[in-house]
């Protein structure tokens, strides 16, 4: 059932030309994708008061990148991304994107990366959890669009894990 669901999602993200292309989705080394690399940097940058700068975001995002969460554009461009995350950094004690992702795979051409991942944050001493799912559009190896849906709440057991 898990493989069927992943295949259905993959088909929605990008047309698959052959069974070999479908196999590539499931064997793609996700740890090497630009989203996983960015979140690895992001987790470290969150702990550094000077970590979120437009230049730092420019190593991972296009100049015109858009971050859309739950259907609302939250940031556009490197300056806006840095300002948004500096604001979040100042308003909470901690945020961590859990790596490796619960699930992740790329379209055959690498232009889209789907992720399902968990986020943990601490605000006013209270720990909270979110489940995040969506996709990232990649242009020239850089993140051009983040389009995620986030749901607060303690995740239950992960099916198939």
DSSP file (Angstrom, degrees, kcal/mol; ACC not computed):
  #  RESIDUE AA STRUCTURE BP1 BP2  ACC     N-H-->O    O-->H-N    N-H-->O    O-->H-N    TCO  KAPPA ALPHA  PHI   PSI    X-CA   Y-CA   Z-CA
    1    1 A X     >        0   0    0      0, 0.0     4,-2.5     0, 0.0     5,-0.2   0.000 360.0 360.0 360.0 -41.4    0.0    0.0    0.0
    2    2 A X  H  >  +     0   0    0      1,-0.2     4,-2.5     2,-0.2     5,-0.2   0.927 360.0  48.1 -58.9 -46.2    2.8    2.4    0.9
    3    3 A X  H  > S+     0   0    0      1,-0.2     4,-2.6     2,-0.2    -1,-0.2   0.899 110.5  52.3 -62.3 -40.5    4.4    1.9   -2.6
    4    4 A X  H  > S+     0   0    0      2,-0.2     4,-2.5     1,-0.2    -1,-0.2   0.930 110.1  47.9 -60.0 -45.9    1.1    2.5   -4.3
    5    5 A X  H  X S+     0   0    0     -4,-2.5     4,-2.3     2,-0.2    -2,-0.2   0.918 112.3  49.0 -63.0 -43.6    0.5    5.7   -2.4
    6    6 A X  H  X S+     0   0    0     -4,-2.5     4,-2.8     1,-0.2    -1,-0.2   0.909 111.5  49.9 -61.9 -41.5    4.1    7.0   -3.3
    7    7 A X  H  X S+     0   0    0     -4,-2.6     4,-2.5     2,-0.2    -2,-0.2   0.906 109.5  51.2 -63.7 -40.6    3.5    6.1   -6.9
    8    8 A X  H  X S+     0   0    0     -4,-2.5     4,-1.5     2,-0.2    -2,-0.2   0.912 112.7  45.5 -63.0 -42.3    0.2    7.9   -6.9
    9    9 A X  H  X S+     0   0    0     -4,-2.3     4,-1.7     2,-0.2    -2,-0.2   0.922 111.6  52.5 -66.8 -42.9    1.8   11.0   -5.5
   10   10 A X  H  X S+     0   0    0     -4,-2.8     4,-2.6     1,-0.2    -2,-0.2   0.903 107.4  52.1 -59.7 -41.6    4.7   10.7   -7.9
   11   11 A X  H  < S+     0   0    0     -4,-2.5    -1,-0.2     1,-0.2    -2,-0.2   0.855 108.3  51.6 -63.4 -34.0    2.3   10.5  -10.8
   12   12 A X  H  < S+     0   0    0     -4,-1.5    -1,-0.2    -5,-0.2    -2,-0.2   0.825 112.6  46.1 -70.7 -30.5    0.6   13.7   -9.6
   13   13 A X  H  < S-     0   0    0     -4,-1.7     2,-0.3     1,-0.3    -2,-0.2   0.917 129.4  -3.6 -80.6 -44.7    3.9   15.5   -9.4
   14   14 A X  S  < S-     0   0    0     -4,-2.6    -1,-0.3    -5,-0.1     2,-0.1  -0.991  75.1-106.0-152.0 138.8    5.4   14.6  -12.7
   15   15 A X        -     0   0    0     -2,-0.3     2,-0.5    -3,-0.1    93,-0.2  -0.398  33.1-137.4 -65.1 142.0    4.4   12.3  -15.6
   16   16 A X        -     0   0    0      1,-0.1     3,-0.1    -2,-0.1    -1,-0.1  -0.897  13.0-166.3-105.6 124.7    6.4    9.1  -15.7
   17   17 A X        -     0   0    0     -2,-0.5     2,-0.3     1,-0.1    -1,-0.1   0.742  68.1  -1.0 -82.6 -24.1    7.6    8.0  -19.2
   18   18 A X  S  > S-     0   0    0      1,-0.1     4,-1.8     0, 0.0     3,-0.2  -0.974  73.0 -99.7-157.8 165.5    8.6    4.4  -18.3
   19   19 A X  H  > S+     0   0    0     -2,-0.3     4,-2.4     1,-0.2     5,-0.2   0.863 122.3  58.1 -59.4 -34.5    8.8    1.9  -15.5
   20   20 A X  H  > S+     0   0    0      1,-0.2     4,-1.8     2,-0.2    -1,-0.2   0.890 104.5  50.5 -62.6 -38.1   12.6    2.7  -15.3
   21   21 A X  H  > S+     0   0    0      2,-0.2     4,-1.3     1,-0.2    -1,-0.2   0.890 109.0  51.5 -66.3 -38.4   11.6    6.4  -14.6
   22   22 A X  H  X S+     0   0    0     -4,-1.8     4,-1.1     1,-0.2     3,-0.4   0.915 108.4  51.4 -63.2 -42.0    9.3    5.3  -11.9
   23   23 A X  H  X S+     0   0    0     -4,-2.4     4,-1.5     1,-0.2     3,-0.2   0.874 103.5  59.6 -62.1 -36.7   12.1    3.2  -10.3
   24   24 A X  H  X S+     0   0    0     -4,-1.8     4,-1.2     1,-0.2    -1,-0.2   0.857  98.9  58.2 -60.9 -35.3   14.3    6.3  -10.4
   25   25 A X  H  < S+     0   0    0     -4,-1.3    81,-0.5    -3,-0.4     3,-0.3   0.917 111.3  40.5 -59.6 -43.5   11.9    8.1   -8.2
   26   26 A X  H  < S+     0   0    0     -4,-1.1    -1,-0.2    -3,-0.2    -2,-0.2   0.677 119.5  44.3 -83.6 -17.2   12.2    5.5   -5.5
   27   27 A X  H  < S+     0   0    0     -4,-1.5    -1,-0.2    -3,-0.1    -2,-0.2   0.459  80.3 125.4-104.2  -2.4   15.9    5.0   -5.8
   28   28 A X  S  < S-     0   0    0     -4,-1.2     2,-1.9    -3,-0.3     3,-0.1  -0.327  72.2-116.6 -57.9 131.4   16.9    8.7   -6.0
   29   29 A X    >   -     0   0    0      1,-0.2     3,-2.4     2,-0.1     4,-0.2  -0.505  35.8-176.3 -73.6  86.9   19.5    9.6   -3.4
   30   30 A X  G >  S+     0   0    0     -2,-1.9     3,-2.4     1,-0.3     6,-0.4   0.803  74.4  69.7 -58.0 -32.5   17.2   12.0   -1.5
   31   31 A X  G 3  S+     0   0    0      1,-0.3    -1,-0.3    -3,-0.1    -2,-0.1   0.751  99.8  51.5 -59.1 -20.5   20.0   13.0    0.9
   32   32 A X  G <  S+     0   0    0     -3,-2.4    -1,-0.3     4,-0.1    -2,-0.2   0.466  86.2 110.1 -93.8  -2.1   21.7   14.7   -2.1
   33   33 A X  S <> S-     0   0    0     -3,-2.4     4,-2.0    -4,-0.2     5,-0.2  -0.345  79.9-115.3 -75.7 158.5   18.7   16.7   -3.1
   34   34 A X  H  > S+     0   0    0      1,-0.2     4,-2.0     2,-0.2   109,-0.1   0.752 112.3  56.9 -65.3 -23.7   18.7   20.5   -2.7
   35   35 A X  H  > S+     0   0    0      2,-0.2     4,-2.7     1,-0.2     5,-0.2   0.944 108.1  44.6 -73.3 -48.0   15.9   20.4   -0.1
   36   36 A X  H  > S+     0   0    0     -6,-0.4     4,-2.1     2,-0.2    -2,-0.2   0.913 115.1  49.5 -61.9 -42.4   17.6   18.0    2.3
   37   37 A X  H  X S+     0   0    0     -4,-2.0     4,-2.1     2,-0.2    -1,-0.2   0.919 111.4  49.4 -62.3 -42.9   20.9   20.0    1.9
   38   38 A X  H  X S+     0   0    0     -4,-2.0     4,-3.3     1,-0.2    -2,-0.2   0.939 111.2  47.8 -63.3 -46.3   19.0   23.3    2.6
   39   39 A X  H  X S+     0   0    0     -4,-2.7     4,-2.5     2,-0.2    58,-0.2   0.842 107.7  56.0 -66.5 -31.3   17.3   21.9    5.7
   40   40 A X  H  X S+     0   0    0     -4,-2.1     4,-1.2    -5,-0.2    -1,-0.2   0.942 114.0  40.6 -62.1 -45.7   20.6   20.6    7.0
   41   41 A X  H  X S+     0   0    0     -4,-2.1     4,-3.0     1,-0.2     3,-0.3   0.932 112.9  56.0 -63.0 -46.0   22.0   24.1    6.7
   42   42 A X  H  X S+     0   0    0     -4,-3.3     4,-2.3     1,-0.2    -2,-0.2   0.881 102.7  54.4 -57.9 -43.3   18.8   25.6    8.0
   43   43 A X  H  X S+     0   0    0     -4,-2.5     4,-0.6     1,-0.2    -1,-0.2   0.900 114.2  41.7 -58.8 -41.6   18.9   23.6   11.3
   44   44 A X  H >< S+     0   0    0     -4,-1.2     3,-0.8    -3,-0.3     4,-0.4   0.906 112.7  53.6 -71.6 -41.6   22.4   24.9   12.0
   45   45 A X  H >< S+     0   0    0     -4,-3.0     3,-1.3     1,-0.2     6,-0.5   0.839  99.1  63.3 -63.5 -33.1   21.6   28.4   10.9
   46   46 A X  H 3< S+     0   0    0     -4,-2.3    -1,-0.2     1,-0.3    -2,-0.2   0.839 101.5  51.7 -60.8 -31.7   18.6   28.6   13.3
   47   47 A X  T << S+     0   0    0     -3,-0.8     2,-0.6    -4,-0.6    -1,-0.3   0.571  98.8  76.6 -81.0  -9.7   21.0   28.2   16.2
   48   48 A X  S X  S-     0   0    0     -3,-1.3     3,-2.6    -4,-0.4     4,-0.4  -0.907  72.7-148.2-106.2 117.9   23.2   31.0   15.0
   49   49 A X  T 3  S+     0   0    0     -2,-0.6     3,-0.2     1,-0.3    -1,-0.1   0.745 104.9  40.5 -57.0 -22.0   21.9   34.6   15.6
   50   50 A X  T 3  S+     0   0    0      1,-0.1    -1,-0.3    -3,-0.0    -4,-0.1   0.184  89.2 101.3-106.5  14.9   23.7   35.7   12.4
   51   51 A X    <   +     0   0    0     -3,-2.6     2,-1.0    -6,-0.5    -2,-0.1   0.790  65.0  68.7 -74.2 -29.4   22.7   32.5   10.5
   52   52 A X        +     0   0    0     -4,-0.4     2,-0.3    -7,-0.2    -1,-0.2  -0.762  63.0 142.1-100.2  96.5   19.9   33.8    8.4
   53   53 A X     >  -     0   0    0     -2,-1.0     4,-2.4     1,-0.1     5,-0.2  -0.895  61.7-114.5-124.8 157.0   21.2   36.3    5.9
   54   54 A X  H  > S+     0   0    0     -2,-0.3     4,-1.9     1,-0.2    -1,-0.1   0.889 118.9  54.0 -56.7 -37.6   20.1   36.9    2.2
   55   55 A X  H  4 S+     0   0    0      2,-0.2     4,-0.4     1,-0.2    -1,-0.2   0.903 107.9  48.7 -64.6 -40.9   23.6   35.7    1.2
   56   56 A X  H >4 S+     0   0    0      1,-0.2     3,-1.3     2,-0.2     4,-0.3   0.922 111.8  48.3 -65.8 -43.3   23.2   32.4    3.1
   57   57 A X  H >X S+     0   0    0     -4,-2.4     4,-2.6     1,-0.2     3,-1.9   0.843 101.2  67.7 -63.5 -31.5   19.7   31.8    1.6
   58   58 A X  T 3< S+     0   0    0     -4,-1.9    -1,-0.2     1,-0.3    -2,-0.2   0.639  88.0  65.5 -64.8 -15.1   21.3   32.6   -1.8
   59   59 A X  T <4 S+     0   0    0     -3,-1.3    -1,-0.3    -4,-0.4    -2,-0.2   0.687 120.3  19.9 -75.7 -17.6   23.3   29.4   -1.6
   60   60 A X  T <4 S+     0   0    0     -3,-1.9    83,-3.1    -4,-0.3     2,-0.3   0.626 118.7  57.5-123.7 -24.6   20.1   27.4   -1.7
   61   61 A X  E  < S-a  143   0A   0     -4,-2.6    83,-0.2    81,-0.2    -1,-0.1  -0.824  76.1-114.1-118.5 150.3   17.3   29.6   -3.2
   62   62 A X  E >   -     0   0A   0     81,-2.6     3,-1.6    -2,-0.3    15,-0.1  -0.367  39.1-106.3 -70.3 160.8   16.8   31.5   -6.4
   63   63 A X  E 3  S+     0   0A   0      1,-0.3    15,-0.8    14,-0.1    16,-0.2   0.808 121.9  40.8 -58.8 -30.6   16.7   35.3   -6.1
   64   64 A X  E 3  S+     0   0A   0     13,-0.2    -1,-0.3    14,-0.1    80,-0.1   0.109  84.5 151.4-106.7  20.8   12.9   35.2   -6.7
   65   65 A X  E <   -     0   0A   0     -3,-1.6    12,-3.1    78,-0.2     2,-0.4  -0.160  31.4-150.3 -56.6 144.8   12.1   32.1   -4.6
   66   66 A X  E     -aB 145  76A   0     78,-1.9    80,-2.7    10,-0.2     2,-0.6  -0.962   5.6-156.4-118.9 136.1    8.6   31.9   -3.0
   67   67 A X  E     -aB 146  75A   0      8,-2.6     7,-3.4    -2,-0.4     8,-1.2  -0.958  15.7-177.6-111.7 114.7    7.8   30.2    0.2
   68   68 A X  E     -aB 147  73A   0     78,-3.5    80,-2.4    -2,-0.6     2,-0.5  -0.958   2.4-178.1-116.3 121.8    4.1   29.2    0.4
   69   69 A X  E >  S-aB 148  72A   0      3,-2.4     3,-1.9    -2,-0.5    80,-0.2  -0.983  71.8 -11.7-122.9 128.0    2.8   27.6    3.5
   70   70 A X  T 3  S-     0   0    0     78,-2.6    -1,-0.2    -2,-0.5    79,-0.1   0.853 130.4 -52.8  50.7  40.0   -0.9   26.4    3.8
   71   71 A X  T 3  S+     0   0    0     77,-0.5     2,-0.5     1,-0.2    -1,-0.3   0.456 116.6 107.7  82.6   1.1   -1.7   28.3    0.6
   72   72 A X  E <  S-B   69   0A   0     -3,-1.9    -3,-2.4     0, 0.0     2,-0.5  -0.949  71.2-124.9-117.1 129.7   -0.3   31.7    1.7
   73   73 A X  E     +B   68   0A   0     -2,-0.5    -5,-0.3    -5,-0.2     3,-0.1  -0.593  31.0 175.8 -69.5 120.4    2.9   33.2    0.3
   74   74 A X  E     +     0   0A   0     -7,-3.4     2,-0.3    -2,-0.5    -1,-0.2   0.685  62.8   7.6-100.2 -24.1    5.0   33.9    3.4
   75   75 A X  E     -B   67   0A   0     -8,-1.2    -8,-2.6     9,-0.0     2,-0.4  -0.985  53.7-167.3-158.1 147.6    8.2   35.2    1.7
   76   76 A X  E     +B   66   0A   0     -2,-0.3     4,-0.5   -10,-0.2   -10,-0.2  -0.955  61.0   3.3-140.9 121.2    9.4   36.1   -1.7
   77   77 A X  S  > S-     0   0    0    -12,-3.1     4,-2.3    -2,-0.4   -13,-0.2  -0.031  90.2 -74.6  90.2 164.1   13.1   36.6   -2.5
   78   78 A X  H  > S+     0   0    0    -15,-0.8     4,-2.4     1,-0.2     5,-0.2   0.867 127.1  50.9 -66.8 -40.6   16.2   36.3   -0.5
   79   79 A X  H  > S+     0   0    0      1,-0.2     4,-2.4     2,-0.2    -1,-0.2   0.926 113.0  46.8 -64.0 -44.2   15.8   39.4    1.6
   80   80 A X  H  > S+     0   0    0     -4,-0.5     4,-2.6     2,-0.2    -2,-0.2   0.898 111.2  51.5 -65.5 -42.0   12.3   38.5    2.6
   81   81 A X  H  X S+     0   0    0     -4,-2.3     4,-2.3     2,-0.2     5,-0.2   0.944 111.9  46.6 -59.6 -48.3   13.3   34.9    3.4
   82   82 A X  H  X S+     0   0    0     -4,-2.4     4,-2.1     1,-0.2    -2,-0.2   0.919 113.6  48.3 -61.8 -44.0   16.1   36.0    5.7
   83   83 A X  H  X S+     0   0    0     -4,-2.4     4,-2.1     1,-0.2    -1,-0.2   0.914 110.8  51.3 -64.1 -42.5   13.8   38.6    7.4
   84   84 A X  H  X S+     0   0    0     -4,-2.6     4,-2.0     1,-0.2    -1,-0.2   0.928 113.6  43.0 -61.2 -45.7   11.0   36.1    8.0
   85   85 A X  H  X S+     0   0    0     -4,-2.3     4,-2.5     2,-0.2    -1,-0.2   0.793 110.2  55.3 -77.7 -26.2   13.3   33.5    9.5
   86   86 A X  H  X S+     0   0    0     -4,-2.1     4,-1.8    -5,-0.2    -1,-0.2   0.899 109.0  50.3 -65.2 -39.1   15.2   36.0   11.7
   87   87 A X  H  X S+     0   0    0     -4,-2.1     4,-1.1     2,-0.2    -2,-0.2   0.929 113.0  44.5 -63.5 -45.4   11.7   37.0   13.0
   88   88 A X  H >X S+     0   0    0     -4,-2.0     4,-1.2     1,-0.2     3,-0.6   0.915 110.1  56.3 -63.7 -42.6   10.9   33.4   13.8
   89   89 A X  H 3< S+     0   0    0     -4,-2.5     3,-0.2     1,-0.3    -1,-0.2   0.860 109.7  45.5 -57.0 -38.1   14.3   32.9   15.3
   90   90 A X  H 3< S+     0   0    0     -4,-1.8    -1,-0.3     1,-0.2    -2,-0.2   0.699 111.0  53.6 -79.2 -19.5   13.7   35.7   17.7
   91   91 A X  H << S+     0   0    0     -4,-1.1     2,-0.3    -3,-0.6    -2,-0.2   0.608 110.2  39.5 -95.9 -11.5   10.2   34.6   18.7
   92   92 A X  S  < S-     0   0    0     -4,-1.2    31,-0.2    -3,-0.2     3,-0.1  -0.914  70.5-130.2-134.0 161.0   10.9   31.0   19.7
   93   93 A X  S    S-     0   0    0     29,-2.2     2,-0.3    -2,-0.3    30,-0.2   0.843  85.8  -5.5 -78.5 -33.3   13.6   29.1   21.6
   94   94 A X  E     -C  122   0A   0     28,-1.5    28,-2.5     2,-0.0     2,-0.3  -0.995  48.7-175.2-159.9 151.2   14.2   26.4   19.0
   95   95 A X  E     -C  121   0A   0     -2,-0.3     2,-0.4    26,-0.2    26,-0.2  -0.959  12.2-178.7-145.8 136.9   13.0   24.9   15.7
   96   96 A X  E     -C  120   0A   0     24,-2.7    24,-2.6    -2,-0.3     2,-0.6  -0.988  21.8-146.1-139.5 130.2   14.3   21.8   14.1
   97   97 A X  E     -C  119   0A   0     -2,-0.4     2,-0.3   -58,-0.2    22,-0.2  -0.848  35.4-122.8 -87.7 121.0   13.4   20.1   10.8
   98   98 A X        -     0   0    0     20,-2.9    20,-0.4    -2,-0.6     2,-0.4  -0.514  33.2-127.0 -73.9 125.4   13.8   16.4   11.5
   99   99 A X  S    S+     0   0    0     -2,-0.3     2,-0.2     2,-0.1    18,-0.0  -0.944  83.5  43.1-119.9 143.2   16.2   14.7    9.1
  100  100 A X  S    S-     0   0    0     -2,-0.4   -69,-0.0     1,-0.0    -2,-0.0   0.591  96.9-116.9 -71.5 163.7   16.0   12.3    7.4
  101  101 A X        -     0   0    0     -2,-0.2    16,-0.2     1,-0.1     3,-0.2  -0.245  13.6-122.0 -62.5 154.5   12.6   13.1    6.1
  102  102 A X  S    S-     0   0    0     14,-1.4     2,-0.3     1,-0.3    15,-0.2   0.942  97.1  -5.3 -60.9 -47.3    9.8   10.6    6.8
  103  103 A X  E    S+D  116   0A   0     13,-1.9    13,-2.6     2,-0.0    -1,-0.3  -0.990  74.1 160.4-144.8 146.6    9.3   10.4    3.0
  104  104 A X  E     +D  115   0A   0     -2,-0.3     2,-0.3    11,-0.2    11,-0.2  -0.934   0.8 159.4-163.6 144.7   10.9   12.2    0.1
  105  105 A X  E     -D  114   0A   0      9,-1.7     9,-3.1    -2,-0.3     2,-0.3  -0.970  25.4-129.6-162.1 159.8   11.4   11.6   -3.6
  106  106 A X  E     -D  113   0A   0    -81,-0.5     7,-0.2    -2,-0.3   -78,-0.1  -0.763  27.5-104.5-111.8 155.2   12.2   13.6   -6.7
  107  107 A X    >   -     0   0    0      5,-2.6     3,-2.1    -2,-0.3     5,-0.1  -0.382  47.8-100.2 -65.9 158.1   10.6   13.8  -10.1
  108  108 A X  T 3  S+     0   0    0      1,-0.3    -1,-0.1   -93,-0.2   -92,-0.1   0.828 125.2  45.0 -54.7 -34.1   12.7   12.0  -12.8
  109  109 A X  T 3  S-     0   0    0      3,-0.0    -1,-0.3     1,-0.0    -2,-0.0   0.463 110.7-120.9 -90.4   0.2   14.2   15.2  -14.0
  110  110 A X  S <  S+     0   0    0     -3,-2.1    -2,-0.1     2,-0.2    31,-0.1   0.543  79.4 120.4  77.7   6.4   14.8   16.6  -10.5
  111  111 A X  S    S+     0   0    0      1,-0.1    27,-3.0    26,-0.1     2,-0.4   0.660  73.9  38.4 -80.7 -14.0   12.7   19.7  -11.0
  112  112 A X  E     - E   0 137A   0     25,-0.2    -5,-2.6    -5,-0.1     2,-0.5  -0.999  63.3-166.7-136.6 139.3   10.4   18.8   -8.1
  113  113 A X  E     -DE 106 136A   0     23,-2.2    23,-2.0    -2,-0.4     2,-0.4  -0.990   9.8-155.6-125.8 122.1   11.1   17.2   -4.7
  114  114 A X  E     -DE 105 135A   0     -9,-3.1    -9,-1.7    -2,-0.5     2,-0.4  -0.787  17.5-179.2 -93.3 136.8    8.2   15.9   -2.6
  115  115 A X  E     -DE 104 134A   0     19,-2.7    19,-2.1    -2,-0.4     2,-0.4  -0.990  25.2-170.9-136.0 149.1    8.8   15.7    1.2
  116  116 A X  E     +DE 103 133A   0    -13,-2.6   -13,-1.9    -2,-0.4   -14,-1.4  -0.961  35.7 156.4-127.9 113.9    6.8   14.6    4.2
  117  117 A X  E     - E   0 132A   0     15,-2.8    15,-3.0    -2,-0.4     2,-0.3  -0.900  37.4-120.2-140.2 166.4    8.8   15.7    7.3
  118  118 A X  E     - E   0 131A   0    -20,-0.4   -20,-2.9    -2,-0.3     2,-0.4  -0.810  18.9-161.1-110.0 147.9    8.4   16.5   10.9
  119  119 A X  E     -CE  97 130A   0     11,-2.4    11,-2.5    -2,-0.3     2,-0.4  -0.985   1.4-165.4-129.1 137.9    9.2   19.8   12.7
  120  120 A X  E     +CE  96 129A   0    -24,-2.6   -24,-2.7    -2,-0.4     2,-0.3  -0.985  12.8 175.3-124.0 135.8    9.7   20.3   16.4
  121  121 A X  E     -CE  95 128A   0      7,-2.6     7,-2.8    -2,-0.4     2,-0.4  -0.941  21.4-147.4-137.0 160.0    9.7   23.8   18.0
  122  122 A X  E     +CE  94 127A   0    -28,-2.5   -29,-2.2    -2,-0.3   -28,-1.5  -0.989  20.1 171.4-129.5 121.5    9.9   25.2   21.5
  123  123 A X  E >  S- E   0 126A   0      3,-2.3     3,-2.1    -2,-0.4   -31,-0.1  -0.994  74.0 -11.1-133.2 126.3    8.1   28.4   22.4
  124  124 A X  T 3  S-     0   0    0     -2,-0.4    -1,-0.1     1,-0.3     3,-0.1   0.871 129.4 -56.4  52.4  39.5    7.9   29.8   25.9
  125  125 A X  T 3  S+     0   0    0      1,-0.2     2,-0.5    -3,-0.0    -1,-0.3   0.394 112.5 120.7  78.3  -3.8    9.2   26.4   27.1
  126  126 A X  E <   -E  123   0A   0     -3,-2.1    -3,-2.3     2,-0.0     2,-0.4  -0.837  55.6-142.2-100.9 125.9    6.5   24.4   25.4
  127  127 A X  E     +E  122   0A   0     -2,-0.5     2,-0.3    -5,-0.2    -5,-0.2  -0.668  23.8 178.9 -84.1 135.2    7.5   21.8   22.8
  128  128 A X  E     -E  121   0A   0     -7,-2.8    -7,-2.6    -2,-0.4     2,-0.3  -0.947  13.6-148.3-134.4 159.4    5.2   21.5   19.8
  129  129 A X  E     -E  120   0A   0     -2,-0.3    24,-2.9    -9,-0.2     2,-0.3  -0.938   8.2-168.8-128.0 147.3    5.3   19.3   16.7
  130  130 A X  E     -EF 119 152A   0    -11,-2.5   -11,-2.4    -2,-0.3     2,-0.5  -0.976  16.0-142.7-132.4 149.6    4.1   19.8   13.2
  131  131 A X  E     -EF 118 151A   0     20,-2.9    20,-2.7    -2,-0.3     2,-0.4  -0.958  24.3-167.9-107.6 129.0    3.7   17.4   10.2
  132  132 A X  E     +EF 117 150A   0    -15,-3.0   -15,-2.8    -2,-0.5     2,-0.3  -0.963  10.9 170.9-125.8 134.2    4.7   19.1    6.9
  133  133 A X  E     +EF 116 149A   0     16,-2.5    16,-3.2    -2,-0.4     2,-0.3  -0.995  25.6  85.1-141.4 144.7    4.0   17.8    3.4
  134  134 A X  E     -EF 115 148A   0    -19,-2.1   -19,-2.7    -2,-0.3     2,-0.3  -0.993  58.3 -77.5 160.5-159.6    4.4   19.3    0.0
  135  135 A X  E     -EF 114 147A   0     12,-1.9    12,-2.7    -2,-0.3     2,-0.4  -0.916  18.0-145.2-137.3 161.7    6.8   19.9   -2.8
  136  136 A X  E     -EF 113 146A   0    -23,-2.0   -23,-2.2    -2,-0.3     2,-0.5  -0.981  16.4-139.1-123.9 135.7    9.7   22.1   -3.8
  137  137 A X  E     -EF 112 145A   0      8,-2.3     7,-3.1    -2,-0.4     8,-1.4  -0.845  19.0-154.9 -94.8 133.8   10.3   23.3   -7.4
  138  138 A X  E     - F   0 143A   0    -27,-3.0     2,-0.4    -2,-0.5     5,-0.2  -0.917  12.5-176.9-113.3 132.1   14.0   23.3   -8.3
  139  139 A X  E >  S- F   0 142A   0      3,-3.1     3,-1.7    -2,-0.4   -28,-0.0  -0.981  75.2 -14.4-130.5 119.4   15.4   25.6  -11.0
  140  140 A X  T 3  S-     0   0    0     -2,-0.4    -1,-0.1     1,-0.3     3,-0.1   0.843 128.2 -54.8  60.0  33.9   19.1   25.3  -12.0
  141  141 A X  T 3  S+     0   0    0      1,-0.3     2,-0.3   -31,-0.1    -1,-0.3   0.454 119.8 105.6  80.6   0.3   19.8   23.3   -8.8
  142  142 A X  E <  S- F   0 139A   0     -3,-1.7    -3,-3.1   -81,-0.0     2,-0.5  -0.816  79.6-103.4-115.1 153.2   18.3   26.0   -6.6
  143  143 A X  E     +aF  61 138A   0    -83,-3.1   -81,-2.6    -2,-0.3    -5,-0.2  -0.636  39.7 168.2 -77.1 122.1   15.0   26.1   -4.7
  144  144 A X  E     +     0   0A   0     -7,-3.1   -78,-1.9    -2,-0.5     2,-0.3   0.697  66.3  18.4-105.3 -28.7   12.5   28.4   -6.6
  145  145 A X  E     -aF  66 137A   0     -8,-1.4    -8,-2.3   -80,-0.2     2,-0.5  -0.983  53.5-165.0-147.8 132.4    9.3   27.5   -4.8
  146  146 A X  E     +aF  67 136A   0    -80,-2.7   -78,-3.5    -2,-0.3     2,-0.4  -0.987  14.0 177.4-111.4 122.5    8.4   25.9   -1.5
  147  147 A X  E     +aF  68 135A   0    -12,-2.7   -12,-1.9    -2,-0.5     2,-0.3  -0.810  16.9 160.0-130.3  89.7    4.8   24.8   -1.4
  148  148 A X  E     -aF  69 134A   0    -80,-2.4   -78,-2.6    -2,-0.4   -77,-0.5  -0.791  34.0-148.8-115.8 152.3    4.1   23.1    1.9
  149  149 A X  E     - F   0 133A   0    -16,-3.2   -16,-2.5    -2,-0.3     2,-0.4  -0.986  21.8-163.0-114.1 130.3    1.0   22.2    4.0
  150  150 A X  E     - F   0 132A   0     -2,-0.5     2,-0.5   -18,-0.2   -18,-0.2  -0.943   9.0-170.7-120.3 135.5    1.7   22.2    7.7
  151  151 A X  E     - F   0 131A   0    -20,-2.7   -20,-2.9    -2,-0.4     2,-0.1  -0.989  18.0-137.6-126.3 124.2   -0.5   20.6   10.4
  152  152 A X  E     + F   0 130A   0     -2,-0.5   -22,-0.3   -22,-0.2     2,-0.1  -0.427  55.0  81.8 -75.2 153.1    0.2   21.1   14.1
  153  153 A X  S    S-     0   0    0    -24,-2.9     2,-0.4    -2,-0.1    -2,-0.1  -0.375  83.9 -65.8 130.7 154.1    0.0   18.3   16.5
  154  154 A X        -     0   0    0     -2,-0.1     2,-0.1     1,-0.1   -23,-0.1  -0.554  55.2-127.2 -69.3 119.4    1.9   15.3   17.8
  155  155 A X        -     0   0    0     -2,-0.4     3,-0.1   -25,-0.1    -1,-0.1  -0.418  20.1-139.3 -68.6 144.8    2.4   12.9   14.9
  156  156 A X        -     0   0    0      1,-0.2    -1,-0.1    -2,-0.1     3,-0.0  -0.082  50.9 -45.0 -83.6-167.8    1.4    9.3   15.6
  157  157 A X        -     0   0    0      1,-0.1     2,-0.6    -2,-0.0    -1,-0.2  -0.339  63.9-115.7 -61.0 143.3    3.3    6.3   14.5
  158  158 A X    >   -     0   0    0     -3,-0.1     3,-1.8     1,-0.1    -1,-0.1  -0.726  31.8-118.5 -84.8 121.3    4.5    6.5   11.0
  159  159 A X  T 3  S+     0   0    0     -2,-0.6    -1,-0.1     1,-0.3    -3,-0.0  -0.315  95.1  13.5 -60.1 136.3    2.8    3.8    8.9
  160  160 A X  T 3         0   0    0      1,-0.1    -1,-0.3    -3,-0.0    -2,-0.0   0.480 360.0 360.0  79.5   2.1    5.2    1.3    7.3
  161  161 A X    <         0   0    0     -3,-1.8    -2,-0.1     0, 0.0    -1,-0.1   0.405 360.0 360.0-104.6 360.0    8.2    2.4    9.5
